[in-house]
Amino acid sequence: MTAITATKANQDFFKVMDFVNKSNDEIMITNDDGMNCVLVSEKNWRSLMETAYLNSIPEMAESIISASKTPLEECSVYNQIKY
């Protein structure tokens, strides 16, 4: 993760935003008090929030892990499922 000072982030804020959005990398913004923050793109923020939400559902993580171990031959094709 790239780290820059709050002063540098303030001076180059639009460049920092552009970097974060184009690279999908986050930037740690530091200060002398050790009260740092991290700037992430909206896309990555939404992804993090979705992951946190899914992990908050009891047994969801185990279900996803279990499903990922199912061979593709045993999976149903969505458009072939009869409702």
Secondary structure, 3 states (H helix, E strand, C coil): CEEEEHHHHHHCHHHHHHHHHHHCCCEEEECCCCCCEEECCHHHHHHHHHHHHHHHCCCHHHHHHHHHCCCHHHCCCHHHCCC
